[in-house]
């Protein structure tokens, strides 16, 4: 009896991914500008994924993740909704530093307020990846589908590669000392994330926390003291009293005496 092999068909093959990335290698930031260049990237991503929309969000002053470019008004509306509500896969990807997936909004319970917006606008699936510059997460690249979609390995891999491409493009914009609102926002975002990463490192070394636990500790203190996360992070790095709460919900339970 002959053996059979299960054929796995991936939506994005390597050749299509390389061709898509290759079409963006000659972007001229000085001639085109950062905004139009980013628009070309999200347009190319939407085409590669055969998706209904794509967009890019960057953290800005006030520590809010804000949309900066999108392929269409619906993607723009969805990213603005996440900015307004303070919840969603894009924010989760940013704060956790990991790929986030929504495969079917009808059964998604993590972000109930955003789910209503998604249903209203006919979006059922989202794929979001962090965007890094100089080892600091400054935003997210996001793909949207109007139908439920089980994102496969090829799509997860492709969006992460596209995320790195966006990060490289943003890094090039800083290195070229371009001017403009987007570059100013990017510079702020980078400085903001660097100090937070430094503070996480201090807490990881001093208190034996994981990277995520250290970040959640900083966020918890910032919320309870009504201070910006970056302000708390600077105090941690400087070694000053940073307002750790005695009953912080992120604290581990006390050890038995």
C-alpha positions as CSV (number, residue, x, y, z in Angstrom):
1,X,0.0,0.0,0.0
2,X,1.6,3.2,-1.1
3,X,2.1,6.1,1.3
4,X,0.4,9.5,0.7
5,X,1.7,12.9,1.6
6,X,-0.5,15.7,2.8
7,X,0.0,18.7,0.5
8,X,0.1,22.0,2.3
9,X,-0.8,24.9,0.1
10,X,0.4,28.2,1.4
11,X,-1.2,31.4,0.2
12,X,2.1,33.3,-0.3
13,X,4.9,31.5,-2.0
14,X,8.5,32.6,-1.7
15,X,8.7,33.8,-5.3
16,X,5.8,36.1,-4.8
17,X,7.2,37.5,-1.6
18,X,10.6,38.2,-3.1
19,X,9.0,39.9,-6.1
20,X,6.9,42.1,-3.9
21,X,9.8,43.0,-1.7
22,X,12.0,43.6,-4.7
23,X,9.6,46.1,-6.1
24,X,10.2,48.3,-3.1
25,X,14.0,48.2,-3.0
26,X,14.5,51.3,-5.1
27,X,12.3,53.6,-3.0
28,X,14.0,57.0,-3.0
29,X,13.2,58.7,0.3
30,X,14.7,62.0,-0.5
31,X,12.9,62.3,-3.8
32,X,9.6,60.6,-2.9
33,X,9.3,61.6,0.8
34,X,8.6,59.3,3.7
35,X,4.8,59.5,3.6
36,X,4.4,58.5,-0.1
37,X,7.1,55.8,0.4
38,X,5.1,54.2,3.3
39,X,2.0,54.4,1.2
40,X,3.7,52.4,-1.5
41,X,4.7,49.8,1.1
42,X,1.2,49.3,2.5
43,X,-0.3,49.2,-1.0
44,X,2.2,46.5,-2.0
45,X,1.4,44.5,1.2
46,X,-2.3,44.6,0.5
47,X,-1.7,43.3,-3.0
48,X,0.6,40.5,-1.9
49,X,-1.8,39.3,0.7
50,X,-4.8,39.7,-1.6
51,X,-6.3,41.5,1.4
52,X,-9.0,44.2,1.6
53,X,-6.8,46.7,3.4
54,X,-3.5,47.4,5.1
55,X,-2.2,50.2,7.3
56,X,0.6,51.4,9.4
57,X,0.4,52.8,13.0
58,X,3.2,54.7,14.9
59,X,3.3,55.7,18.5
60,X,3.0,59.4,19.1
61,X,3.0,62.0,21.8
62,X,0.7,61.0,24.6
63,X,1.9,57.4,24.1
64,X,-1.0,56.8,21.8
65,X,-0.7,54.5,18.7
66,X,-1.8,56.6,15.8
67,X,-2.5,55.6,12.1
68,X,-0.1,57.2,9.7
69,X,-1.0,55.6,6.4
70,X,-3.6,53.2,5.0
71,X,-4.6,51.7,1.7
72,X,-8.3,52.8,1.9
73,X,-10.7,54.8,4.1
74,X,-12.0,51.6,5.8
75,X,-8.5,50.6,7.0
76,X,-8.0,54.2,8.1
77,X,-11.2,54.1,10.1
78,X,-10.3,50.8,11.8
79,X,-6.9,52.1,12.9
80,X,-8.4,55.3,14.1
81,X,-11.0,53.3,16.1
82,X,-8.2,51.3,17.8
83,X,-6.5,54.6,18.6
84,X,-9.7,56.0,20.0
85,X,-10.7,52.9,22.0
86,X,-7.3,52.0,23.2
87,X,-7.7,48.4,22.4
88,X,-7.3,45.9,19.5
89,X,-4.8,43.6,17.8
90,X,-2.6,46.5,16.6
91,X,-2.2,47.8,20.1
92,X,-1.6,44.3,21.5
93,X,1.1,43.7,18.9
94,X,2.7,47.0,19.9
95,X,2.6,46.5,23.6
96,X,3.5,42.8,23.6
97,X,6.0,42.9,20.7
98,X,4.4,39.8,19.1
99,X,2.4,38.9,16.0
100,X,-1.4,39.2,16.7
101,X,-4.1,37.5,14.7
102,X,-7.9,37.8,14.5
103,X,-9.2,35.0,12.4
104,X,-13.0,35.6,12.8
105,X,-14.3,38.7,14.5
106,X,-17.6,37.0,15.2
107,X,-15.9,34.8,17.8
108,X,-13.3,37.3,19.0
109,X,-13.9,38.3,22.7
110,X,-10.7,40.1,23.6
111,X,-11.7,43.5,22.4
112,X,-15.5,43.8,22.7
113,X,-15.8,47.5,21.8
114,X,-13.6,47.2,18.8
115,X,-15.4,44.1,17.7
116,X,-18.6,46.2,17.2
117,X,-16.7,48.6,15.0
118,X,-15.2,45.7,13.0
119,X,-18.6,44.2,12.5
120,X,-20.1,47.5,11.4
121,X,-17.4,48.0,8.8
122,X,-17.4,44.4,7.6
123,X,-13.9,43.4,8.7
124,X,-13.6,39.9,10.0
125,X,-9.9,39.1,10.2
126,X,-6.8,41.1,11.2
127,X,-3.0,40.3,11.1
128,X,-0.7,42.7,12.9
129,X,3.0,42.7,13.4
130,X,5.3,45.0,15.5
131,X,7.6,47.4,13.6
132,X,11.0,48.0,15.1
133,X,13.7,50.7,14.6
134,X,17.0,50.4,16.4
135,X,15.6,47.5,18.5
136,X,12.7,49.5,19.8
137,X,9.1,48.9,18.8
138,X,7.7,52.1,17.3
139,X,4.5,50.9,15.6
140,X,2.6,48.1,13.8
141,X,1.9,47.0,10.3
142,X,-1.6,45.7,9.8
143,X,-3.5,43.6,7.3
144,X,-7.3,43.4,7.1
145,X,-9.7,41.0,5.5
146,X,-13.5,41.3,5.0
147,X,-13.9,37.5,5.3
148,X,-12.9,35.2,8.2
149,X,-9.4,34.0,7.5
150,X,-7.1,31.4,9.1
151,X,-3.8,33.2,8.6
152,X,-1.3,30.6,7.5
153,X,2.4,30.3,8.2
154,X,3.4,31.9,4.9
155,X,1.3,35.0,5.7
156,X,2.6,35.3,9.2
157,X,6.1,35.0,7.8
158,X,5.4,37.5,5.1
159,X,3.9,40.2,7.3
160,X,6.9,39.9,9.7
161,X,9.3,40.4,6.7
162,X,7.2,43.4,5.6
163,X,7.4,44.7,9.1
164,X,11.2,44.6,9.0
165,X,11.1,46.3,5.7
166,X,9.0,49.2,7.1
167,X,11.4,49.4,10.1
168,X,14.4,49.6,7.7
169,X,12.6,52.3,5.7
170,X,11.9,54.3,8.9
171,X,15.5,53.9,10.0
172,X,16.7,55.2,6.7
173,X,14.5,58.2,7.0
174,X,16.1,59.1,10.3
175,X,19.6,58.4,9.0
176,X,18.9,60.7,6.0
177,X,17.8,63.4,8.4
178,X,14.6,64.0,6.5
179,X,12.3,66.7,7.7
180,X,8.5,66.6,8.3
181,X,5.8,65.7,10.7
182,X,6.2,61.9,10.2
183,X,9.9,62.0,10.8
184,X,9.4,64.1,14.0
185,X,6.8,61.6,15.2
186,X,9.2,58.7,14.4
187,X,12.1,60.5,16.3
188,X,9.8,60.9,19.3
189,X,8.6,57.3,19.1
190,X,12.2,56.0,18.9
191,X,13.4,58.0,21.9
192,X,10.3,57.0,23.8
193,X,10.8,53.3,23.2
194,X,14.5,53.3,23.9
195,X,14.0,54.7,27.4
196,X,11.3,52.1,28.1
197,X,13.5,49.2,26.9
198,X,16.3,50.5,29.2
199,X,13.9,50.6,32.1
200,X,12.7,47.1,31.3
201,X,16.3,45.9,31.4
202,X,16.9,47.5,34.8
203,X,13.9,45.8,36.3
204,X,14.7,42.4,34.7
205,X,18.2,42.6,36.2
206,X,17.2,44.0,39.5
207,X,14.0,42.0,40.2
208,X,14.4,38.9,38.0
209,X,11.3,39.8,35.9
210,X,10.6,38.7,32.4
211,X,10.5,41.4,29.7
212,X,6.7,41.4,29.6
213,X,6.3,41.5,33.4
214,X,8.8,44.4,33.6
215,X,6.8,46.3,31.0
216,X,3.5,45.6,32.7
217,X,4.9,46.7,36.0
218,X,6.0,50.1,34.5
219,X,2.5,50.5,32.8
220,X,0.7,49.7,36.1
221,X,2.7,52.3,38.0
222,X,2.1,54.8,35.3
223,X,-1.6,54.2,35.4
224,X,-1.9,54.3,39.2
225,X,0.2,57.5,39.5
226,X,-1.3,59.1,36.3
227,X,2.0,59.6,34.8
228,X,3.3,58.9,31.2
229,X,4.9,55.5,30.8
230,X,8.1,57.2,29.6
231,X,8.3,59.4,32.7
232,X,8.1,56.4,35.0
233,X,10.7,54.6,32.8
234,X,13.1,57.5,33.0
235,X,12.8,57.5,36.8
236,X,13.6,53.7,36.9
237,X,16.7,54.2,34.7
238,X,17.8,57.1,36.9
239,X,17.5,54.9,40.0
240,X,15.0,57.3,41.7
241,X,11.8,56.5,43.6
242,X,9.5,55.5,40.8
243,X,6.2,55.1,42.7
244,X,6.0,51.3,42.9
245,X,2.6,50.5,44.4
246,X,2.5,48.2,47.4
247,X,-0.7,46.5,46.1
248,X,0.3,46.5,42.5
249,X,-1.8,43.8,40.8
250,X,1.2,42.8,38.7
251,X,3.2,42.0,41.8
252,X,3.9,38.4,42.6
253,X,2.1,37.0,45.7
254,X,4.2,37.4,48.9
255,X,6.4,34.5,49.9
256,X,5.3,32.6,52.9
257,X,7.2,33.6,56.0
